[in-house]
Amino acid sequence: MKILMVLTSHDRLGDTGKRTGFWLEEFAGPYYVFTDAGATVVLASPKGGQPPLDPKSDEPEAQTANTDRFRKDPVATAALAHTMKLADAVGGDYDAVFYPGGHGPLWDLAEDRDSIRLIEATWAAGKPVGAVCHAPGVLRHVKAPDGTPLVRGRSVTGFTNTEEAAVGLTQVVPFLVEDMLKESGGVYSKKDDWASYAITDGKLVTGQNPASSEAAAHALLALLG
């Protein structure tokens, strides 16, 4: 079982002068769910190499057992420092694809042709696609084989408008994940802000927020049997 995890290469938080990137728990939680289940995990990002870490996800209050485990894991930290270029990952033989969030994907992966091609090919092959928190934003331009938006008519979730407002970035992000999923025809639902919530619809798994990272990863594993 081989799972490709795709991380952002974008590190600028709009015009704020602040940094962004991927959210550590949203990588570490699923990474260990997958590896503990015996999966081979391959890491990729648009630029390759070390993806930028959202500094907010490195603050004390954002730490979890998974992030602590990651910090002490030389194999995982080395793998993250040497992600392959996404363009080289497209066309690879993977059983599933999973996208951790953080704000970064809204700028690069949502518009990245290689990412769009990867998801469309994975979906056409009948293989699972997962995304958590802001990462459902990568589905923005993804089409089903019939040319309609992939999320149209599908049950989905993702970072809520109220969660975005709570972190003060509603006017900074290029689009709101909740609004985009609804506008693309997704059947959007959510739980309370910051509660764990993951949805499976066919081969598509989406999670609402950082607390949903492990739940989304377990849901993806369930699809792989």
C-alpha positions as CSV (number, residue, x, y, z in Angstrom):
1,M,0.0,0.0,0.0
2,K,1.5,3.3,-1.2
3,I,0.0,6.7,-0.3
4,L,1.2,10.0,-1.8
5,M,0.9,13.0,0.5
6,V,1.0,16.3,-1.2
7,L,2.1,19.4,0.7
8,T,2.2,23.1,-0.2
9,S,5.3,25.1,-1.3
10,H,3.7,28.5,-0.7
11,D,5.0,30.5,2.3
12,R,3.5,34.0,2.0
13,L,0.3,34.9,3.8
14,G,-1.1,37.2,1.2
15,D,0.1,40.7,1.5
16,T,0.4,40.6,5.3
17,G,4.2,40.1,5.4
18,K,3.6,37.0,7.5
19,R,4.5,33.4,6.7
20,T,2.3,30.5,6.1
21,G,2.7,26.9,4.7
22,F,1.4,23.5,5.8
23,W,-0.1,22.8,9.2
24,L,2.1,20.4,11.2
25,E,-0.6,18.3,12.9
26,E,-2.4,17.9,9.5
27,F,0.8,16.3,8.2
28,A,2.0,14.4,11.2
29,G,-1.3,12.9,12.3
30,P,-2.1,11.3,8.9
31,Y,1.5,10.4,8.3
32,Y,1.5,8.2,11.4
33,V,-1.9,6.8,10.8
34,F,-0.7,5.6,7.4
35,T,2.8,4.4,8.4
36,D,1.5,2.7,11.6
37,A,-0.9,0.8,9.3
38,G,2.1,-0.4,7.2
39,A,1.7,1.9,4.3
40,T,4.6,3.3,2.3
41,V,4.2,7.1,2.3
42,V,5.7,9.2,-0.5
43,L,5.9,13.0,0.0
44,A,5.7,15.6,-2.7
45,S,5.3,19.4,-3.1
46,P,5.2,21.7,-6.1
47,K,8.8,22.8,-5.7
48,G,10.2,19.7,-4.0
49,G,12.5,19.8,-1.0
50,Q,11.4,21.1,2.4
51,P,7.8,22.5,2.4
52,P,7.3,25.6,4.4
53,L,5.8,25.1,7.9
54,D,3.1,27.5,9.0
55,P,4.7,29.1,12.1
56,K,1.4,29.1,13.9
57,S,1.3,25.4,13.8
58,D,4.6,25.3,15.5
59,E,3.5,27.3,18.5
60,P,3.1,25.5,21.9
61,E,-0.7,25.5,21.9
62,A,-0.8,23.8,18.5
63,Q,1.3,20.8,19.6
64,T,-0.1,17.3,19.8
65,A,1.2,13.8,20.5
66,N,1.7,13.5,16.7
67,T,3.8,16.6,16.4
68,D,5.9,15.6,19.4
69,R,6.5,12.2,17.8
70,F,7.4,13.8,14.5
71,R,10.0,16.1,16.2
72,K,11.7,13.0,17.6
73,D,11.5,11.0,14.4
74,P,14.7,11.4,12.2
75,V,13.2,9.3,9.4
76,A,10.1,11.4,9.1
77,T,11.9,14.7,9.4
78,A,14.4,13.6,6.7
79,A,11.5,12.5,4.4
80,L,9.8,15.9,4.9
81,A,13.0,17.8,4.1
82,H,13.4,16.0,0.8
83,T,9.9,15.9,-0.8
84,M,9.9,15.0,-4.5
85,K,8.7,17.6,-7.0
86,L,4.9,17.2,-7.6
87,A,5.5,17.1,-11.4
88,D,7.6,14.0,-11.0
89,A,5.0,12.3,-8.8
90,V,2.2,12.7,-11.3
91,G,1.8,9.4,-13.1
92,G,3.2,7.4,-10.2
93,D,1.6,4.2,-9.0
94,Y,-0.1,5.2,-5.7
95,D,-3.1,3.6,-4.0
96,A,-4.4,6.9,-2.7
97,V,-3.5,10.6,-2.5
98,F,-3.9,12.7,0.6
99,Y,-3.5,16.5,1.1
100,P,-2.7,18.1,4.5
101,G,-3.9,21.7,4.9
102,G,-2.6,24.9,6.2
103,H,-3.3,28.1,4.3
104,G,-0.5,27.6,1.8
105,P,-2.5,25.2,-0.5
106,L,-5.1,28.0,-1.2
107,W,-2.5,29.9,-3.1
108,D,-0.5,27.2,-4.9
109,L,-2.1,23.7,-5.0
110,A,-5.6,25.0,-5.7
111,E,-4.2,26.4,-9.0
112,D,-1.5,23.9,-9.7
113,R,-1.9,22.0,-13.0
114,D,0.1,19.1,-11.8
115,S,-2.1,18.8,-8.7
116,I,-5.3,19.0,-10.7
117,R,-4.0,16.4,-13.1
118,L,-3.0,14.1,-10.2
119,I,-6.4,14.3,-8.5
120,E,-8.3,13.8,-11.8
121,A,-6.1,10.8,-12.7
122,T,-6.4,9.3,-9.2
123,W,-10.2,9.7,-9.3
124,A,-10.5,8.3,-12.8
125,A,-8.6,5.2,-11.7
126,G,-11.1,4.6,-8.9
127,K,-8.6,5.4,-6.1
128,P,-9.3,7.4,-3.0
129,V,-8.5,11.1,-2.6
130,G,-8.3,12.8,0.8
131,A,-7.9,16.4,2.0
132,V,-8.2,18.0,5.4
133,C,-8.9,21.6,6.7
134,H,-7.9,24.1,4.0
135,A,-6.7,21.3,1.6
136,P,-10.2,20.6,0.2
137,G,-9.5,23.9,-1.5
138,V,-7.2,22.0,-3.9
139,L,-10.5,20.6,-5.4
140,R,-11.4,24.0,-6.7
141,H,-10.7,23.4,-10.4
142,V,-10.8,19.6,-10.4
143,K,-13.2,18.0,-12.8
144,A,-14.9,14.6,-12.7
145,P,-14.6,12.5,-15.9
146,D,-17.8,14.0,-17.2
147,G,-16.4,17.5,-17.0
148,T,-18.4,18.7,-14.0
149,P,-16.8,19.8,-10.8
150,L,-15.6,16.8,-8.8
151,V,-17.4,17.9,-5.7
152,R,-20.7,18.5,-7.4
153,G,-23.4,16.6,-5.6
154,R,-20.9,15.1,-3.1
155,S,-20.9,15.4,0.6
156,V,-17.9,17.4,1.6
157,T,-16.5,19.5,4.5
158,G,-13.5,21.8,5.0
159,F,-12.4,24.8,7.1
160,T,-15.5,26.7,7.9
161,N,-16.1,30.4,7.3
162,T,-16.5,31.0,11.0
163,E,-13.2,29.2,11.7
164,E,-11.5,31.5,9.1
165,A,-13.1,34.5,10.8
166,A,-11.8,33.3,14.2
167,V,-8.2,33.3,12.9
168,G,-8.7,36.7,11.4
169,L,-7.9,35.8,7.8
170,T,-11.3,36.1,6.0
171,Q,-10.0,39.1,4.0
172,V,-6.5,37.7,3.4
173,V,-7.1,34.3,1.8
174,P,-7.8,34.1,-1.9
175,F,-11.1,32.3,-1.3
176,L,-13.0,30.7,1.5
177,V,-13.0,26.9,1.5
178,E,-16.6,26.6,2.7
179,D,-17.9,29.1,0.1
180,M,-15.9,27.4,-2.7
181,L,-17.2,24.0,-2.0
182,K,-20.8,25.2,-1.9
183,E,-20.3,27.2,-5.1
184,S,-18.9,24.2,-6.9
185,G,-22.0,22.2,-6.0
186,G,-20.7,20.3,-3.0
187,V,-23.2,19.2,-0.3
188,Y,-21.3,21.0,2.5
189,S,-21.8,20.2,6.1
190,K,-19.8,20.9,9.3
191,K,-19.7,20.4,13.0
192,D,-19.0,23.0,15.7
193,D,-15.8,25.1,15.1
194,W,-12.7,23.1,16.0
195,A,-14.5,19.8,16.4
196,S,-13.3,16.7,14.7
197,Y,-15.4,15.9,11.6
198,A,-14.6,13.9,8.5
199,I,-16.8,12.8,5.6
200,T,-16.5,10.0,3.1
201,D,-18.5,10.1,-0.1
202,G,-17.5,7.4,-2.5
203,K,-13.7,7.6,-2.9
204,L,-13.6,11.2,-1.6
205,V,-12.6,12.0,2.0
206,T,-12.6,15.5,3.5
207,G,-11.9,16.7,7.0
208,Q,-13.0,20.0,8.6
209,N,-10.0,21.3,10.5
210,P,-6.8,20.3,12.3
211,A,-8.7,18.2,14.8
212,S,-10.1,16.2,11.9
213,S,-6.7,15.1,10.6
214,E,-6.5,11.6,12.1
215,A,-10.2,11.0,11.4
216,A,-9.7,11.8,7.7
217,A,-6.7,9.6,7.5
218,H,-8.5,6.7,9.1
219,A,-11.4,7.2,6.7
220,L,-9.0,7.0,3.8
221,L,-7.5,3.8,5.1
222,A,-10.9,2.3,5.4
223,L,-11.4,2.9,1.7
224,L,-8.2,1.0,1.1
225,G,-9.4,-2.0,3.1
